[in-house]
Amino acid sequence: MIADTADRLSSALGRLGSEAAFVVLARARELEARGRSIVHMEIGEPDFDTPEHIKRAGIAAIERNLTHYTPSAGTPELRDAIAQYAATRRGIAPFKRENVVITPGAKLMVWNVLFALLEPGDDVLISDPAYPTYASCAGYLRANIVPLALHDANEFRIDLDELAAKVSSKTKVLVLNSPQNPTGGVLTRSDMETIAELAQRHDFLILSDEIYSRNVYDGEFVSIASIPGMRDRTIIIDGFSKSHAMTGWRLGYGVMPEPIARAVTLVNNNTFACAGTFVQHAGIAAVTGPDEPIQAMVAKFRERRDVIVKGLNDIPGISCVMPRGAFYAFPNISAITHDDKKLALFLLEEAGVGLLGGSCFGPGGAGHLRISYAASLETLSEALARMKQALPNYRE
């Protein structure tokens, strides 16, 4: 007898997590197919079109037949452009081409960097709640995940005393994400300076996911790579999906010390070979072209943030800290229920509002919802009205 196909699957799959946003999106699409009206706030995707000059560059590259393999680290032209752009945006001296590696999306860069760095038993410090990919990758590699709790009272910034207490001789990497998904929290320069001192004293690396670096609405964006002594122990991860509305183009990059860049390039070579060639040419246009379209998107996000937070705080039982970055609100709904996933499902099925339970991002997110405000003001108003009408009917 032939064994059940499921019995042939690797046990290592059990160490992988999943990204709940895509699970909820699939259910929302099912409901839409049945004729239901759904307000989508579950996916972290800008609703803007990719700027025209970027699209033209990609199309022109295809027409010039730039559709063949590139080096696994990326085209020299894009790597040079990013080496300059990434440094200028962070107020530091330019990097070299050898510091830059290109991947099809920033998520894959997270995986390939951690794959290149982690041994079983290493400690990886990760905020809780956090983007699920970090823990999924670290767990798959059999590293020890050490959580750092984020709280409303601290505007979802890392508790520096907790961080200091949890650093050990086994600490290999601290994962930073500022501005942060799912909370919208932003670390201050003072926070970064304290973290930098700990990293240098205890000799651990920083994986700094800066994919929302252009989405800061209050204060300044500070990269830990700009803090003295941190350039050579920081791996910056960034990309074009959030800043340039290029989610479907799949283009991300990392900026890191040369030895790590060579290791990550080797992983690239053994997995996907290279990012799309014409997509990389579009990336050059993104980092060298006009910045006004990006600034206009940021201004719209700021306006939407103010509307969604005020609207959420006007709903009985909900309180929401003002997020300083990214494009997510993370309202506290513990006065209504602690089963945030059940409430999120209720709002999808009963009110037609797609959003996520905070615990999808780790135990520290319990009692919250994650709402993407990458949607029009009209859409946000509709979502708020539906929530306000439905919530009095929610029962445990």
Backbone torsions as a table, in degrees:
resi	resn	phi	psi	omega
1	MET	NA	138.0	177.6
2	ILE	-79.5	132.6	-178.9
3	ALA	-65.9	153.3	174.4
4	ASP	-56.3	135.4	-178.9
5	THR	-55.6	-37.4	-178.9
6	ALA	-61.4	-29.5	179.8
7	ASP	-69.9	-14.2	-178.4
8	ARG	-90.7	-5.8	-177.2
9	LEU	-73.6	151.2	-178.8
10	SER	-67.2	138.9	175.7
11	SER	-66.4	-21.8	179.7
12	ALA	-62.9	-23.7	178.0
13	LEU	-60.2	-26.8	178.7
14	GLY	-66.3	-15.2	178.4
15	ARG	-92.2	0.5	179.0
16	LEU	-94.5	141.2	171.1
17	GLY	-95.7	-174.4	176.1
18	SER	-134.6	162.5	179.5
19	GLU	-98.1	111.0	-171.3
20	ALA	-62.3	-27.0	-177.0
21	ALA	-57.5	-39.0	-178.1
22	PHE	-76.8	-27.4	175.1
23	VAL	-67.3	-46.4	179.2
24	VAL	-66.1	-39.5	177.9
25	LEU	-58.6	-42.7	179.9
26	ALA	-60.9	-43.2	178.7
27	ARG	-66.0	-39.5	178.9
28	ALA	-62.4	-39.2	178.4
29	ARG	-66.1	-36.3	176.2
30	GLU	-60.6	-45.0	-179.8
31	LEU	-64.7	-39.5	178.1
32	GLU	-63.1	-38.8	179.4
33	ALA	-62.6	-22.8	178.1
34	ARG	-91.3	4.4	177.5
35	GLY	99.1	2.6	179.3
36	ARG	-76.6	146.7	173.7
37	SER	-89.7	120.6	-178.2
38	ILE	-120.2	131.9	172.2
39	VAL	-94.6	117.3	-173.6
40	HIS	-90.2	114.3	175.5
41	MET	-134.9	19.4	-175.6
42	GLU	-94.0	-26.0	-174.0
43	ILE	-103.3	134.9	177.6
44	GLY	-83.5	72.1	-176.1
45	GLU	-133.1	121.1	176.0
46	PRO	-55.2	138.7	-179.9
47	ASP	-88.6	4.9	179.7
48	PHE	-82.8	156.9	172.6
49	ASP	-76.6	150.2	172.4
50	THR	-58.1	132.5	180.0
51	PRO	-52.3	145.7	-170.8
52	GLU	-59.9	-40.9	-175.9
53	HIS	-66.4	-27.1	177.3
54	ILE	-73.7	-43.7	178.1
55	LYS	-60.9	-43.1	-179.6
56	ARG	-60.3	-39.4	-179.2
57	ALA	-65.9	-40.7	178.2
58	GLY	-65.2	-43.3	179.4
59	ILE	-64.7	-42.7	180.0
60	ALA	-62.3	-37.1	179.0
61	ALA	-64.8	-40.8	176.7
62	ILE	-63.0	-43.9	-178.7
63	GLU	-65.7	-24.8	176.2
64	ARG	-89.3	8.1	178.7
65	ASN	63.0	33.7	175.0
66	LEU	-87.3	71.3	-172.2
67	THR	-131.9	19.9	-177.8
68	HIS	-108.1	179.1	-178.7
69	TYR	-58.2	150.6	167.3
70	THR	-121.3	172.2	171.5
71	PRO	-56.1	151.1	-176.2
72	SER	-63.1	-25.3	177.6
73	ALA	-80.9	-11.0	-177.7
74	GLY	115.0	169.5	179.2
75	THR	-68.9	144.6	177.2
76	PRO	-57.4	-36.5	-177.2
77	GLU	-65.4	-43.3	179.0
78	LEU	-69.7	-40.6	179.7
79	ARG	-62.7	-39.9	176.7
80	ASP	-64.2	-42.6	-178.7
81	ALA	-64.4	-41.9	179.6
82	ILE	-69.7	-36.7	179.1
83	ALA	-56.5	-37.9	178.3
84	GLN	-78.6	-47.8	-175.6
85	TYR	-62.3	-47.0	-176.8
86	ALA	-62.7	-37.9	-179.9
87	ALA	-72.4	-43.0	-179.4
88	THR	-60.8	-43.5	-179.1
89	ARG	-64.9	-24.2	-177.7
90	ARG	-105.4	3.5	175.7
91	GLY	67.4	35.4	-179.4
92	ILE	-129.1	169.2	-179.2
93	ALA	-63.0	147.1	-177.7
94	PRO	-56.6	145.7	172.0
95	PHE	-82.6	174.2	173.7
96	LYS	-101.2	160.8	175.3
97	ARG	-52.5	-37.7	-176.3
98	GLU	-67.1	-12.2	177.7
99	ASN	-87.9	-9.3	-169.1
100	VAL	-110.5	133.7	175.7
101	VAL	-131.1	139.4	-177.3
102	ILE	-107.1	140.9	175.2
103	THR	-136.7	159.7	173.6
104	PRO	-74.1	79.0	-178.4
105	GLY	98.8	150.8	-177.8
106	ALA	-71.3	-27.2	179.4
107	LYS	-59.1	-42.6	179.5
108	LEU	-67.2	-30.1	175.6
109	MET	-65.3	-40.4	175.1
110	VAL	-55.6	-50.3	-179.0
111	TRP	-60.2	-48.2	-173.0
112	ASN	-71.3	-32.1	175.2
113	VAL	-67.1	-49.6	-179.6
114	LEU	-65.4	-35.2	175.6
115	PHE	-60.4	-37.4	-178.9
116	ALA	-76.4	-20.9	-172.4
117	LEU	-104.1	-36.4	-164.0
118	LEU	-91.4	140.2	169.5
119	GLU	-110.2	152.9	173.7
120	PRO	-55.1	133.1	179.3
121	GLY	95.3	-12.6	174.9
122	ASP	-65.9	148.0	173.9
123	ASP	-90.7	133.1	174.8
124	VAL	-123.0	119.9	179.5
125	LEU	-87.1	124.1	-175.7
126	ILE	-136.8	134.3	176.8
127	SER	-61.2	152.6	177.4
128	ASP	-135.1	110.0	9.9
129	PRO	-79.8	164.2	179.7
130	ALA	-159.1	165.1	173.0
131	TYR	-54.5	126.1	-168.9
132	PRO	-62.9	-23.9	-176.1
133	THR	-58.9	-35.3	-177.4
134	TYR	-59.8	-52.6	-178.1
135	ALA	-69.1	-35.4	179.3
136	SER	-61.0	-46.1	-179.6
137	CYS	-68.3	-47.2	-179.3
138	ALA	-61.2	-42.2	178.4
139	GLY	-64.6	-40.9	178.7
140	TYR	-60.6	-36.1	-179.7
141	LEU	-84.2	5.2	177.5
142	ARG	64.6	29.1	170.9
143	ALA	-82.8	162.1	177.4
144	ASN	-90.2	122.2	179.3
145	ILE	-89.9	119.5	-179.9
146	VAL	-108.2	109.4	-173.7
147	PRO	-80.2	146.9	174.4
148	LEU	-120.0	111.3	-172.2
149	ALA	-70.5	136.6	174.2
150	LEU	-108.9	140.2	-174.4
151	HIS	-131.4	149.3	176.4
152	ASP	-55.4	-42.3	-173.3
153	ALA	-63.0	-23.5	180.0
154	ASN	-106.5	21.1	-178.3
155	GLU	54.3	31.9	177.0
156	PHE	60.1	33.3	171.4
157	ARG	-94.1	155.8	179.0
158	ILE	-62.8	135.5	172.7
159	ASP	-76.5	110.2	-172.7
160	LEU	-68.3	-29.9	176.1
161	ASP	-68.2	-40.9	176.8
162	GLU	-63.7	-41.4	178.2
163	LEU	-59.1	-48.7	-179.2
164	ALA	-60.3	-36.9	-178.3
165	ALA	-71.9	-26.2	-175.2
166	LYS	-95.8	-8.5	175.0
167	VAL	-70.4	137.8	179.6
168	SER	-141.9	179.9	178.1
169	SER	-66.3	-15.7	-180.0
170	LYS	-92.1	-5.7	-177.2
171	THR	-68.1	121.1	-180.0
172	LYS	-104.6	-42.0	-173.7
173	VAL	-142.4	139.0	166.2
174	LEU	-109.2	125.3	177.0
175	VAL	-92.9	120.4	174.7
176	LEU	-109.4	145.5	174.7
177	ASN	-143.3	99.4	-177.2
178	SER	-142.1	120.7	-6.8
179	PRO	-57.0	152.1	-165.8
180	GLN	-106.5	141.3	168.4
181	ASN	-105.4	120.2	23.8
182	PRO	-105.3	-0.4	-165.1
183	THR	-91.6	-22.4	-172.8
184	GLY	80.0	7.4	178.7
185	GLY	-68.4	149.3	-179.2
186	VAL	-131.2	127.2	177.6
187	LEU	-77.5	142.7	-179.4
188	THR	-87.0	169.2	176.1
189	ARG	-60.1	-40.1	178.0
190	SER	-62.1	-41.6	175.6
191	ASP	-57.0	-48.4	-177.3
192	MET	-62.5	-38.5	-179.8
193	GLU	-65.0	-40.3	178.2
194	THR	-67.0	-43.1	178.2
195	ILE	-62.3	-40.4	179.4
196	ALA	-62.7	-40.1	178.7
197	GLU	-63.6	-41.7	178.2
198	LEU	-64.9	-42.2	-179.0
199	ALA	-62.4	-41.1	-179.4
200	GLN	-73.8	-37.3	-179.1
201	ARG	-69.4	-37.2	-176.1
202	HIS	-103.6	1.2	172.7
203	ASP	58.3	54.9	170.9
204	PHE	-118.8	164.0	-177.7
205	LEU	-94.5	159.3	176.4
206	ILE	-116.9	123.5	166.6
207	LEU	-97.8	108.2	-173.3
208	SER	-106.9	101.9	179.3
209	ASP	-82.3	106.3	-173.6
210	GLU	-113.9	33.1	-176.2
211	ILE	-63.1	-23.6	178.5
212	TYR	-103.4	23.3	-174.8
213	SER	-61.1	-26.6	178.3
214	ARG	-84.7	-9.7	-175.6
215	ASN	-103.9	66.1	175.6
216	VAL	-119.0	130.1	-172.6
217	TYR	-113.1	-24.6	178.2
218	ASP	-129.4	129.4	179.7
219	GLY	79.5	-154.8	-174.7
220	GLU	-121.6	154.4	170.0
221	PHE	-84.7	130.4	178.3
222	VAL	-124.0	120.5	172.0
223	SER	-88.3	135.7	178.8
224	ILE	-64.9	-20.5	176.9
225	ALA	-65.3	-19.2	-179.8
226	SER	-84.7	-9.0	179.1
227	ILE	-79.5	134.3	-179.0
228	PRO	-50.0	133.3	177.9
229	GLY	87.9	-2.7	-172.9
230	MET	-105.7	-13.7	-177.5
231	ARG	-56.8	-38.4	-174.8
232	ASP	-91.5	4.7	175.1
233	ARG	-129.4	18.6	-179.4
234	THR	-119.4	135.3	170.2
235	ILE	-109.0	110.6	177.1
236	ILE	-84.7	131.3	173.4
237	ILE	-117.3	130.1	-177.8
238	ASP	-151.6	-179.9	-178.7
239	GLY	-177.3	-168.1	-171.5
240	PHE	-112.2	-8.9	-173.7
241	SER	-61.2	-49.5	-173.3
242	LYS	-84.8	-41.3	-175.1
243	SER	-75.9	-37.2	-173.0
244	HIS	-114.5	13.8	179.4
245	ALA	53.3	52.1	-176.4
246	MET	-123.6	38.0	-174.6
247	THR	-56.7	-44.9	-176.7
248	GLY	-77.6	-11.2	177.6
249	TRP	-73.8	-27.2	-179.1
250	ARG	56.8	79.0	179.2
251	LEU	-144.3	115.4	177.2
252	GLY	-132.6	172.8	178.8
253	TYR	-154.5	160.9	173.5
254	GLY	-128.5	145.9	175.6
255	VAL	-123.4	122.8	-166.8
256	MET	-157.5	167.6	174.6
257	PRO	-57.3	147.4	-173.7
258	GLU	-55.2	-43.9	-179.3
259	PRO	-60.1	-38.1	178.3
260	ILE	-70.8	-38.6	178.0
261	ALA	-59.8	-40.5	178.6
262	ARG	-65.1	-39.7	179.4
263	ALA	-66.3	-42.3	179.7
264	VAL	-66.5	-37.6	176.7
265	THR	-61.2	-38.0	176.7
266	LEU	-62.8	-41.1	177.7
267	VAL	-64.6	-43.8	175.5
268	ASN	-52.7	-48.8	-176.1
269	ASN	-59.6	-31.7	-177.5
270	ASN	-91.9	-0.2	-178.0
271	THR	-120.1	-71.5	-172.7
272	PHE	-112.5	-2.3	179.6
273	ALA	73.8	-63.5	179.0
274	CYS	-164.9	158.8	172.8
275	ALA	-73.4	161.5	-179.3
276	GLY	-55.9	131.2	-174.3
277	THR	-64.4	-48.9	-179.5
278	PHE	-67.6	-28.6	175.7
279	VAL	-66.6	-39.2	177.5
280	GLN	-63.6	-35.8	177.2
281	HIS	-67.7	-34.7	173.5
282	ALA	-64.5	-35.9	177.4
283	GLY	-61.6	-36.8	176.8
284	ILE	-60.7	-44.1	177.4
285	ALA	-62.3	-35.8	-179.1
286	ALA	-63.6	-42.5	-174.6
287	VAL	-89.1	-16.0	-179.6
288	THR	-108.7	-12.6	-176.3
289	GLY	-85.4	-170.5	-177.7
290	PRO	-62.2	142.7	-177.7
291	ASP	-96.6	-9.1	-175.7
292	GLU	-58.7	-39.3	178.3
293	PRO	-61.1	-35.7	179.2
294	ILE	-69.7	-42.8	178.6
295	GLN	-61.8	-37.9	179.1
296	ALA	-65.2	-39.7	177.7
297	MET	-63.5	-42.5	-179.8
298	VAL	-61.4	-41.8	179.0
299	ALA	-62.0	-40.5	177.4
300	LYS	-64.6	-41.8	178.9
301	PHE	-61.7	-40.3	179.3
302	ARG	-61.4	-44.5	178.9
303	GLU	-61.2	-43.2	-179.5
304	ARG	-66.9	-39.4	178.0
305	ARG	-56.5	-47.5	-177.5
306	ASP	-62.2	-37.1	-179.6
307	VAL	-69.6	-47.0	-175.3
308	ILE	-67.9	-39.2	-178.6
309	VAL	-68.0	-44.1	177.1
310	LYS	-60.9	-43.6	-179.1
311	GLY	-64.2	-39.9	178.5
312	LEU	-65.7	-42.2	-179.5
313	ASN	-69.7	-15.2	176.5
314	ASP	-85.5	-7.7	179.7
315	ILE	-90.3	125.1	-179.8
316	PRO	-55.7	134.8	177.9
317	GLY	89.9	-5.5	-179.2
318	ILE	-115.9	136.6	171.4
319	SER	-131.8	140.2	-174.2
320	CYS	-136.8	122.2	173.2
321	VAL	-70.2	141.6	178.4
322	MET	-70.8	113.5	178.0
323	PRO	-71.4	140.6	-177.3
324	ARG	-95.1	-8.5	-178.8
325	GLY	-159.5	-173.0	-174.7
326	ALA	59.1	-154.7	173.3
327	PHE	-141.4	51.3	178.4
328	TYR	-130.4	141.4	166.2
329	ALA	-104.4	147.0	-176.6
330	PHE	-130.8	67.9	-174.3
331	PRO	-68.1	146.0	176.6
332	ASN	-87.8	121.1	-178.7
333	ILE	-118.8	21.8	-176.8
334	SER	-66.6	-19.2	175.3
335	ALA	-73.3	-17.2	178.0
336	ILE	-97.4	-47.1	-178.3
337	THR	-165.3	156.7	170.5
338	HIS	-99.3	-5.8	178.0
339	ASP	-92.7	77.9	-173.4
340	ASP	-64.9	-33.8	179.9
341	LYS	-67.5	-38.4	178.2
342	LYS	-65.5	-40.7	179.1
343	LEU	-65.7	-41.0	178.4
344	ALA	-61.5	-41.1	178.3
345	LEU	-65.1	-41.6	177.3
346	PHE	-58.3	-45.5	-177.9
347	LEU	-66.7	-32.7	176.3
348	LEU	-70.5	-51.1	-174.0
349	GLU	-72.4	-37.1	-173.4
350	GLU	-97.4	-33.5	-175.8
351	ALA	-110.0	-11.3	-178.4
352	GLY	70.5	34.5	177.5
353	VAL	-117.3	115.3	179.3
354	GLY	-88.6	117.8	176.1
355	LEU	-152.2	-178.4	-173.2
356	LEU	-122.4	146.5	169.7
357	GLY	-71.1	140.3	-177.3
358	GLY	-61.5	-29.7	-178.6
359	SER	-72.4	-6.9	170.4
360	CYS	-62.6	-17.9	-177.4
361	PHE	-106.1	12.9	179.8
362	GLY	122.9	160.6	-178.2
363	PRO	-56.3	-30.7	-179.2
364	GLY	-67.4	-13.7	178.4
365	GLY	-89.3	-0.5	-178.7
366	ALA	-56.8	144.5	179.1
367	GLY	81.1	14.4	179.6
368	HIS	-134.2	166.5	168.6
369	LEU	-121.6	149.1	170.6
370	ARG	-108.1	126.3	-178.0
371	ILE	-122.4	122.1	174.0
372	SER	-84.6	123.4	176.8
373	TYR	-100.6	30.4	172.0
374	ALA	-83.3	63.9	-176.4
375	ALA	-153.3	162.3	-177.1
376	SER	-65.7	162.3	178.2
377	LEU	-62.5	-35.8	178.2
378	GLU	-64.1	-41.2	178.9
379	THR	-65.3	-42.5	179.0
380	LEU	-62.7	-43.0	179.2
381	SER	-62.3	-41.0	178.2
382	GLU	-63.8	-43.1	179.6
383	ALA	-62.0	-44.9	-179.8
384	LEU	-62.6	-41.3	180.0
385	ALA	-64.8	-41.6	179.9
386	ARG	-65.8	-41.8	179.7
387	MET	-63.4	-46.0	-178.1
388	LYS	-61.6	-36.6	179.6
389	GLN	-74.3	-36.5	-173.3
390	ALA	-82.9	-34.9	-169.8
391	LEU	-59.6	-35.6	177.7
392	PRO	-61.1	-18.5	-179.7
393	ASN	-92.0	-1.7	-178.9
394	TYR	-75.0	135.5	176.7
395	ARG	-130.1	144.1	177.2
396	GLU	-62.1	NA	NA
